[in-house]
Amino acid sequence: MATPERPAVYTHGHHESVLRSHRWRTAANSAAYLIGELRPGMSVLDVGCGPGTITADLAALVAPGRVTAVDTSREVLARAAEVASERGLDGIEFATGDVEALDFPDDSFDVVHAHQVLQHVADPVRALSEMRRVCRPGGIVAARDSDYAAMTWYPEVPGLDSWLDVYGRVARANGGEPDAGRRLLSWARRAGFTDIAPTAAAWCFATPESRAWWSGLWADRTVDSDYARSAVTGGHADAGELAAIAAAWRAWGARDDAWFMVPHGEILCRA
């Protein structure tokens, strides 16, 4: 369990298999619920920006407005800056930061956005309170998180059941809540929001290309990432068990009838 002395740990880390997943994300496939609220000239804070593909899309949508991208990792911020440069976007600023203690004055942004962040923090209610604090009155706080227990797939592969069990135990031992999607509305209410629009959406991996990509990145992540190391050092699985789970991912991905759904909870909160 996370404490002030032992804060939550980002379970996935920044292994190539993780960034491979993050670089696929766009505003269209990961923030569609927010796009209709964006206008040219807005100021946006993108918390936990990762390699910056969603950030760059947001910047293009609010140009000539400004986007401030925050992440805990300087390395991943450098990659996000490369994405902005490649797209010719000069309206993005980058800074290290912690969503539970944002280093910005009150009422600084029109929109504060976090994608797949709250599931990894020790106190998501405090994080949402901080997002609310730095959002101007009448602005939008937007958050989207997956819900691991609600993920479903076909065919039923015993190794994937083991994956879900191990991942959930590792994530909670690291101080997070992997079933965050279903809790976003509750957390937002506890953070003081009263005007909340909760929705849900899903990713689906069922084409030959998408299931090969999804199964491959999880197979790699299961044996060679911060998550894999946490699983072993925390006593949640040994190397042999992780190898078996990775093999199950690859076997599932090779099936012509394989189908996987990742559900997400979403909230648009008026500050």
VEXSE-273624 format. One record per residue: residue number from 1; x, y, z of N, C-alpha, C in turn. Coordinates in steps of 0.001 Angstrom, whole numbers, padded with zeros to 6 digits. Atoms other than C-alpha are relative to their C-alpha. Layout:
REM VEXSE-273624
seq:n.c1:n.c2:n.c3:ca.c1:ca.c2:ca.c3:c.c1:c.c2:c.c3
NUM:X:Y:Z:X:Y:Z:X:Y:Z
...
This chain:
REM VEXSE-273624
seq:n.c1:n.c2:n.c3:ca.c1:ca.c2:ca.c3:c.c1:c.c2:c.c3
1:000837:-001192:000000:000000:000000:000000:000874:001244:000000
2:-000754:-001250:000046:001226:003494:-000821:-000243:000812:001266
3:000070:-000900:-001140:001938:005911:002011:000793:001244:-000355
4:-000826:-001170:000280:003454:009427:002182:001479:-000336:-000042
5:-001409:000380:-000012:006779:007741:002977:000341:-000931:-001173
6:-000207:000937:001102:006317:005137:000205:-001075:000253:-001052
7:001023:-000361:000983:004447:006732:-002708:-000228:-001110:-001014
8:000318:000993:001017:002806:004768:-005481:001092:-000045:-001062
9:-000995:000240:001042:005066:003293:-008144:-000734:-000184:-001325
10:000591:000208:001315:004274:003494:-011858:000288:-001437:-000425
11:-000166:001440:000161:003709:-000200:-012451:000671:-000380:-001316
12:-000492:000428:001303:004517:-000360:-016162:001444:000409:-000263
13:-001308:-000520:000349:007698:001707:-016234:000017:000488:-001438
14:-000105:-000577:001344:009012:002926:-019577:000783:-000903:-000951
15:-000586:000954:000933:010228:-000229:-021301:-000562:000241:-001405
16:000440:-000202:001385:009956:-000198:-025100:-001391:-000566:-000238
17:001313:000604:000197:006922:-002507:-024926:-001114:000879:000561
18:000974:-000933:-000569:005146:000084:-022778:-000159:001196:-000928
19:000067:-001167:000878:006027:003039:-024988:-000591:-000364:-001361
20:000626:000466:001240:004999:000957:-028018:-001515:000151:000091
21:001431:-000168:-000231:001510:000946:-026551:-000377:001472:000068
22:000343:-001401:-000203:001559:004598:-025529:000081:000809:-001292
23:-000148:-000755:001244:002755:005845:-028926:-001163:-000218:-000963
24:001171:000289:000831:-000313:004257:-030543:-001175:000922:000326
25:001153:-000760:-000478:-002636:006509:-028564:-000099:001363:-000687
26:000290:-001279:000615:-004247:009517:-030203:-001179:000636:000726
27:001201:-000614:-000568:-006878:012029:-029201:-001245:-000725:-000499
28:001177:000668:000565:-009284:010180:-031513:-000290:-001320:000691
29:000272:001313:-000589:-008812:006739:-029944:000083:-000011:001524
30:-000190:-000012:-001449:-008126:007851:-026365:-000617:001208:000705
31:000588:-001192:-000645:-009787:011245:-025749:-001165:000540:-000810
32:001122:-000460:000819:-012788:011374:-028080:-001061:000697:000838
33:000999:-000604:-000883:-015019:012245:-025121:000308:001451:000327
34:-000440:-001365:-000316:-013017:015464:-024646:000040:000911:-001213
35:-000264:-000818:001190:-012537:016642:-028239:-001058:001073:-000224
36:001071:-000965:000236:-015926:018346:-028472:000027:001211:000921
37:-000109:-001116:-000941:-015024:020601:-025530:001146:000950:-000349
38:-001203:-000775:000279:-011829:021941:-027099:-000269:001081:-001040
39:000145:-001132:000897:-011609:025317:-028842:001366:000630:-000251
40:-001251:-000722:000247:-008775:027250:-030525:000232:001080:001052
41:-000368:-001008:-000981:-006938:029440:-028043:-000054:-000451:001435
42:000062:000498:-001374:-007561:027292:-024983:001394:-000329:000528
43:-001209:000488:-000671:-004836:026514:-022467:-000316:-001353:000623
44:000238:001378:-000423:-004490:022809:-021637:001189:-000496:000809
45:-001015:000739:-000751:-002584:020874:-018993:-000235:-001478:-000254
46:000085:001437:000250:-001893:017278:-020055:000877:-000705:001024
47:-000707:000621:-001120:-000954:015325:-016925:000325:-001451:-000340
48:-000403:001356:000339:001026:012116:-017371:000021:-000194:-001500
49:000093:-000067:001461:001629:012884:-021029:000679:-001162:-000707
50:-000705:001088:000670:003938:009927:-021735:000750:000500:-001218
51:-000777:-000399:001174:005532:010020:-025191:-000651:001065:-000870
52:000494:-001245:000565:003233:012852:-026214:-000858:-000066:-001238
53:000817:000063:001203:001078:011550:-029053:-001382:000621:000215
54:001264:-000660:-000308:-002187:012570:-027379:000238:001488:000194
55:-000337:-001392:-000244:-000545:015812:-026250:000082:000773:-001303
56:-000154:-000682:001283:000397:016703:-029809:-001350:000210:-000679
57:001331:-000159:000592:-003166:016073:-031007:-000779:001104:000703
58:000696:-001055:-000741:-004556:018279:-028235:000537:001369:-000389
59:-000610:-001273:000375:-002090:021026:-029149:-000505:000462:-001359
60:000498:-000370:001324:-003209:020940:-032770:-001445:000470:000062
61:001414:-000354:-000105:-006852:021177:-031717:-000223:001351:000669
62:000205:-001279:-000708:-006398:024222:-029453:000894:001114:-000526
63:-000861:-001044:000564:-003783:026091:-031520:-000870:001197:-000448
64:-001303:-000423:-000529:-002894:028931:-031168:000107:-000011:001522
65:-000109:000129:-001446:-003541:028037:-027538:001243:-000785:000383
66:-001204:000651:-000510:-000881:026498:-025335:-000365:-001276:000740
67:000130:001241:-000752:-000488:022998:-023943:001238:-000156:000869
68:-001099:000336:-000901:001635:022208:-020904:-000072:-001492:000269
69:-000050:001462:-000147:002687:018545:-020795:000867:-000351:001198
70:-000683:000354:-001245:003689:017053:-017447:000135:-001504:000096
71:-000209:001411:-000285:005196:013677:-016623:001061:-000096:001086
72:-001018:000181:-001043:007341:012252:-013842:001366:-000339:-000571
73:-001241:000489:000608:009995:010983:-016274:000580:001022:-000972
74:-000667:-000905:000938:012465:013351:-017940:000258:-000702:-001339
75:-000275:000750:001224:013326:010612:-020437:-001210:-000027:-000918
76:001186:000087:000844:009762:010229:-021643:-000429:001389:-000460
77:000287:-001358:000449:009310:014015:-021769:000856:000367:-001207
78:-000867:-000260:001153:012273:014172:-024142:-000589:-000640:-001259
79:000634:000655:001145:010483:011695:-026409:-001239:000764:-000438
80:001174:-000795:000338:007312:013781:-026220:000400:001269:-000745
81:-000484:-001202:000686:009283:016860:-027231:000395:-000312:-001437
82:-000352:000413:001359:010585:014940:-030262:-001250:-000123:-000869
83:001263:000119:000738:007003:014140:-031303:-000516:001383:-000381
84:000462:-001366:000275:006053:017827:-031020:000833:000635:-001105
85:-000886:-000567:001007:009088:018838:-033071:-000264:-000603:-001373
86:000268:000681:001276:008386:016232:-035767:-001289:000502:-000638
87:001287:-000469:000531:004846:017590:-036118:-000019:001516:-000200
88:-000070:-001441:000184:005991:021206:-036200:-000859:000787:000971
89:000828:-000650:-001010:004124:022109:-033021:000891:000758:000979
90:-000811:-000797:-000922:005644:024960:-031039:-000817:000549:001162
91:000865:-000495:-001071:002742:025518:-028645:-000056:-000915:001204
92:-000019:000940:-001120:003735:022838:-026123:001201:000280:000885
93:-001062:-000099:-001000:005765:023286:-022955:000043:-001304:000784
94:-000179:001274:-000691:007173:020314:-021036:000608:000241:001375
95:-000515:-000156:-001361:007793:019951:-017306:-000211:-001285:000772
96:000222:001113:-000912:008302:017231:-014734:-000982:000448:001075
97:000975:-000364:-001013:005567:017097:-012152:-000746:-001200:000531
98:000751:001020:-000726:003369:015106:-009800:-001453:000442:000063
99:001407:-000378:000038:-000408:015107:-010284:-000579:000230:001394
100:000505:-000203:-001353:-000893:014958:-006505:000531:001288:000637
101:-000543:-001270:-000502:001103:018191:-006057:000464:000812:-001206
102:-000318:-000712:001232:000951:020226:-009267:000627:001355:000303
103:-000767:-001220:-000254:003413:023103:-009426:-000490:001142:-000894
104:000607:-001091:000770:001020:025629:-010977:-000953:000771:000907
105:000946:-000785:-000803:-001056:028490:-009524:-001434:-000463:-000217
106:001430:000249:000158:-004775:028169:-008988:-000488:000600:-001321
107:000718:-000560:001159:-007005:028708:-012056:000919:000266:-001193
108:-000999:-000247:001043:-004149:028311:-014564:-000423:-000465:-001396
109:000269:000634:001289:-005765:026253:-017351:-001501:-000080:-000276
110:001398:000198:000402:-008993:025999:-019332:-000395:-001471:000075
111:000255:001441:000015:-008698:022208:-019558:001159:-000716:000683
112:-001021:000844:-000634:-006844:019698:-017376:-000371:-001446:-000323
113:000279:001330:000555:-006557:016217:-018876:000983:-001029:000549
114:-000857:001106:-000441:-005226:012884:-017606:-000514:-001293:-000611
115:000373:001273:000621:-005251:009629:-019573:000811:-001131:000608
116:-000625:001173:-000616:-004515:006354:-017744:001008:000410:001079
117:-000888:-000503:-001060:-002993:008240:-014805:-000523:-000369:001377
118:000534:000117:-001358:-005340:007949:-011830:000091:-001422:000533
119:-000140:001393:-000459:-005041:004152:-011717:001357:-000262:000639
120:-001362:000220:-000480:-001363:004574:-010823:000392:000862:001196
121:-000390:-000914:-001078:-001460:007217:-008062:-000510:-000509:001342
122:000356:000462:-001346:-001648:006688:-004317:-001351:000540:000448
123:001224:-000652:-000463:-004527:009123:-003783:-000673:000674:-001190
124:000636:-000584:001179:-006656:009660:-006911:-000954:001142:000318
125:000878:-001111:-000384:-009083:011910:-005017:000824:001276:000166
126:-000892:-001155:-000125:-006226:014221:-004076:000468:000462:-001377
127:-000429:-000365:001348:-005018:014111:-007683:-001086:000784:-000723
128:001092:-000720:000643:-008432:015146:-008968:-000228:001369:000653
129:000113:-001296:-000678:-008574:017900:-006340:001055:000974:-000502
130:-001058:-000844:000550:-005249:019213:-007617:-000328:000410:-001434
131:000398:-000346:001363:-006484:019046:-011205:-001092:001069:000015
132:001055:-001010:-000131:-009545:021007:-010116:000572:001345:000424
133:-000576:-001250:-000504:-007431:023580:-008284:000643:000825:-001109
134:-000730:-000750:001034:-005355:024478:-011342:-000873:000279:-001224
135:000929:-000262:001099:-008403:024557:-013655:-000818:001246:000321
136:000754:-001235:-000236:-010116:027911:-014077:-001464:-000325:000276
137:001427:000215:-000225:-013731:028213:-012835:-000751:-000092:-001322
138:000723:000229:001240:-016009:026870:-015532:000757:-000834:-001005
139:-000795:000821:000898:-013191:024922:-017152:-000309:-001476:000162
140:000264:001432:000055:-013008:021188:-017764:001172:-000793:000575
141:-000947:001015:-000442:-011201:018448:-015858:-000454:-001322:-000614
142:000344:001220:000732:-011119:015273:-017962:000944:-001123:000391
143:-000829:001159:-000351:-009904:011822:-016957:-000592:-001257:-000616
144:000401:001277:000608:-010008:008408:-018592:000949:-001084:000500
145:-000805:001110:-000499:-008822:005121:-017099:-000640:-001314:-000376
146:000496:001339:000296:-009119:001493:-018045:-000450:-000697:001281
147:000536:000785:-001115:-010737:-001126:-015835:000379:-001458:-000255
148:-000562:001316:000316:-008737:-004357:-015740:-000975:-001136:000265
149:000899:001112:-000319:-011332:-006556:-014053:-001125:-000135:-001015
150:001060:000035:001004:-013815:-005645:-016782:000521:-000360:-001390
151:-000535:000435:001288:-011440:-006567:-019617:-000483:-001420:-000292
152:000482:001327:000360:-012682:-009571:-021532:000570:-000406:-001348
153:-000630:000500:001219:-011392:-011771:-024303:-000580:-001350:-000380
154:000378:001299:000539:-012065:-014799:-026449:001125:-000431:-000939
155:000504:001076:-000867:-011118:-017588:-026550:000588:000094:001400
156:-000471:000005:-001382:-010653:-018248:-022861:001315:-000771:000078
157:-001334:000587:-000103:-006966:-018890:-022330:000421:000043:001464
158:-000334:-000013:-001428:-005982:-019975:-018791:001166:000917:000335
159:-001138:-000864:-000271:-002699:-018091:-019052:-000374:001457:000110
160:000428:-001393:-000100:-004548:-014812:-019544:-000736:000254:001313
161:000557:-000135:-001341:-006525:-015422:-016368:001126:000217:001016
162:-001146:-000178:-000884:-003174:-015764:-014633:000600:001388:-000165
163:-000490:-001367:000239:-002004:-012528:-016285:-000817:001028:000774
164:000853:-000984:-000658:-004997:-010617:-014947:000183:-000046:001515
165:-000201:000139:-001448:-004501:-011998:-011441:001340:000583:000430
166:-001330:-000507:-000373:-000775:-011241:-011342:000058:001506:-000168
167:-000065:-001444:000211:-001160:-007786:-012841:-000738:000743:001106
168:000762:-000680:-001042:-003848:-006827:-010339:000736:000028:001321
169:-000733:000046:-001270:-001734:-007942:-007387:001225:000914:-000037
170:-001171:-000873:000120:001361:-006121:-008674:-000424:001464:000069
171:000439:-001395:000037:-000529:-002900:-009377:-000429:000484:001381
172:000449:-000420:-001335:-002134:-002829:-005930:001162:000040:000981
173:-001187:-000049:-000860:001152:-003665:-004220:000806:001257:-000255
174:-000701:-001233:000347:002601:-000658:-006043:-000780:001251:000389
175:000764:-001140:-000492:-000116:001558:-004550:-001077:000499:-000919
176:000995:-000451:000956:-002442:001811:-007533:-001307:-000767:000105
177:001299:000666:000068:-005978:000700:-008391:-000286:-000330:-001465
178:000152:000342:001410:-006167:-001227:-011684:-001431:000050:-000511
179:001401:-000101:000418:-009978:-001151:-011724:-000491:001428:000186
180:000290:-001423:-000214:-009977:002645:-011821:-001207:000468:-000788
181:001043:-000517:000872:-012447:003081:-014667:-001350:000124:000686
182:001306:000001:-000663:-015495:002187:-012586:-000057:000949:001196
183:-000062:-000829:-001194:-014330:004416:-009731:000114:001497:-000292
184:-000265:-001409:000307:-013784:007700:-011592:-001118:000922:000485
185:001116:-000839:-000449:-017253:009082:-010878:000038:000179:001510
186:-000066:-000076:-001457:-016942:008251:-007177:001144:000899:000451
187:-001154:-000822:-000376:-013473:009788:-006964:-000260:001474:-000291
188:000268:-001400:000351:-014624:012955:-008740:-000970:000637:000992
189:000942:-000528:-000998:-017548:013392:-006335:000718:000281:001310
190:-000746:-000200:-001251:-015204:012968:-003376:000981:001157:-000117
191:-000900:-001132:000211:-012898:015574:-004926:-000737:001332:-000041
192:000771:-001232:-000083:-015730:018103:-004772:-000715:000412:-001267
193:000711:-000340:001226:-017040:018079:-008333:-001489:-000332:000153
194:001445:000252:-000012:-020810:018354:-008718:-000580:-000081:-001405
195:000440:000040:001398:-021140:018829:-012495:000917:-000975:-000737
196:-000834:001080:000536:-019830:015523:-013865:-000772:-000733:-001091
197:000574:000818:001074:-020539:013783:-017174:000813:-001282:-000102
198:-000727:001278:000086:-019504:010108:-016816:-000398:-000769:-001257
199:000257:000813:001184:-019176:007951:-019915:000927:-001210:000028
200:-000882:001157:000142:-017486:004755:-021039:000275:-000229:-001477
201:-000385:000332:001371:-015682:003611:-024170:000931:-001198:000058
202:-000829:001211:000004:-013585:000659:-025267:000936:-000010:-001195
203:-000861:000411:001103:-010644:-000396:-027353:-000326:-001460:-000302
204:000217:001389:000379:-011112:-003613:-029296:001124:-000432:-000930
205:-001089:000548:000803:-008269:-005702:-030698:-000452:-001351:-000548
206:000546:001226:000583:-009598:-008306:-033113:000444:-000224:-001441
207:-000538:000235:001340:-008010:-007782:-036530:001342:-000710:000131
208:-001304:000672:-000101:-004899:-009817:-037340:001114:000933:000441
209:-001064:-000939:-000345:-002730:-006720:-037084:-000111:000483:001439
210:000154:-000578:-001340:-004202:-005308:-033878:000206:-001040:001096
211:-000204:000991:-001056:-004258:-008570:-031942:001450:-000462:000057
212:-001429:000319:-000033:-000680:-009362:-032991:000768:001078:000754
213:-000646:-001122:-000686:000370:-005918:-031794:-000279:-000044:001502
214:000401:-000010:-001409:-001567:-006128:-028504:000594:-001188:000754
215:-000537:001174:-000685:-000522:-009667:-027638:001526:000063:000069
216:-001453:-000088:000002:003084:-008996:-028596:000540:000955:001037
217:-000528:-000956:-000987:003500:-005928:-026442:-000221:-000503:001420
218:000215:000531:-001350:001951:-007676:-023427:000903:-001197:000277
219:-000947:001100:-000192:004085:-010765:-023977:001372:000547:000358
220:-001293:-000605:-000296:007196:-008585:-024025:000001:000653:001378
221:000082:-000712:-001282:006052:-006508:-021049:-000001:-000984:001173
222:000121:000978:-001082:005355:-009643:-019010:001343:-000575:000425
223:-001295:000597:-000350:008969:-010811:-019122:001139:001011:000062
224:-001123:-000933:000085:011017:-007639:-019617:-000484:001438:000152
225:000465:-001359:-000284:009748:-004453:-017956:000041:000203:001505
226:000096:-000255:-001435:009430:-002775:-014573:-001111:-000837:000628
227:001093:000843:-000500:006135:-004630:-014187:000487:-001425:000259
228:-000522:001367:-000171:007905:-007981:-014698:000901:-000090:001219
229:-000909:000013:-001150:010585:-007100:-012164:-000775:000139:001310
230:000822:-000138:-001210:007956:-005981:-009632:-000719:-001298:000328
231:000698:001265:-000223:006094:-009251:-010113:000908:-001008:000697
232:-000936:000966:-000584:009196:-011270:-009252:000464:000437:001381
233:-000522:-000461:-001294:010637:-009136:-006461:-001085:000076:001055
234:001105:-000062:-000948:007207:-008771:-004875:-000568:-001359:000348
235:000476:001343:-000300:006673:-012527:-004849:-001335:-000349:-000631
236:001292:000256:000636:003648:-012399:-007159:000087:-001075:-001077
237:-000218:001039:001019:005131:-014700:-009821:001497:-000194:-000148
238:-001418:000197:000288:008452:-016279:-010675:000223:000091:-001505
239:-000328:-000177:001404:010263:-016083:-013990:-000676:-001044:-000886
240:000653:001041:000774:008830:-019393:-015163:-001474:000282:-000207
241:001426:-000326:000118:005270:-018305:-014450:-000215:001156:-000974
242:000118:-001127:000926:005815:-015028:-016304:000239:-000457:-001435
243:-000257:000524:001344:007268:-016895:-019275:-001218:-000748:-000539
244:001201:000731:000423:004176:-019108:-019365:-001114:000971:-000376
245:001013:-001002:000324:001920:-016043:-019310:000322:000660:-001333
246:-000395:-000595:001274:003909:-014458:-022145:-000311:-000947:-001158
247:000308:000985:001044:003549:-017680:-024155:-001503:-000068:-000256
248:001454:000001:000165:-000207:-017619:-023512:-000454:001210:-000806
249:000324:-001185:000795:-000370:-014071:-024869:000281:-000255:-001473
250:-000357:000217:001399:001410:-015127:-028062:-000911:-001060:-000638
251:000908:001020:000521:-000771:-018215:-028450:-001375:000601:-000272
252:001292:-000668:000220:-003914:-016115:-028022:000065:000876:-001243
253:-000111:-000916:001122:-002667:-013536:-030536:000080:-000695:-001345
254:-000119:000752:001257:-002076:-016243:-033146:-001331:-000604:-000449
255:001299:000573:000347:-005723:-017341:-033092:-000748:000898:-000983
256:000762:-000787:000968:-007839:-016254:-036078:-001277:000582:000597
257:001249:-000471:-000611:-010856:-015818:-033794:000243:000784:001288
258:-000309:-000703:-001247:-009062:-013935:-031002:-000611:001401:000012
259:000709:-001281:-000192:-010878:-010867:-029644:000279:000467:001419
260:-000306:-000544:-001325:-009947:-008571:-026738:-000606:001391:000116
261:000595:-001309:-000248:-011825:-005615:-025247:000588:000617:001261
262:-000498:-000782:-001129:-010353:-002944:-022973:-000997:001118:000275
263:000962:-001057:-000307:-013112:-000871:-021318:000630:001123:000792
264:-000489:-001179:-000703:-012520:002639:-019999:-001166:000771:000611
265:000888:-001016:-000550:-014358:004902:-017611:000526:001363:-000383
266:-000372:-001373:000373:-014362:008596:-018532:-000837:000977:000818
267:000746:-001069:-000674:-015343:011767:-016714:000384:001355:-000584
268:-000173:-001422:000309:-015787:015361:-017871:-000621:000766:001161
269:000445:-000700:-001208:-016010:017542:-014769:000118:001516:-000219
270:-000048:-001448:000084:-016915:021232:-014773:000560:000542:001306
271:-000669:-000517:-001205:-014606:023046:-012371:-000807:001139:000627
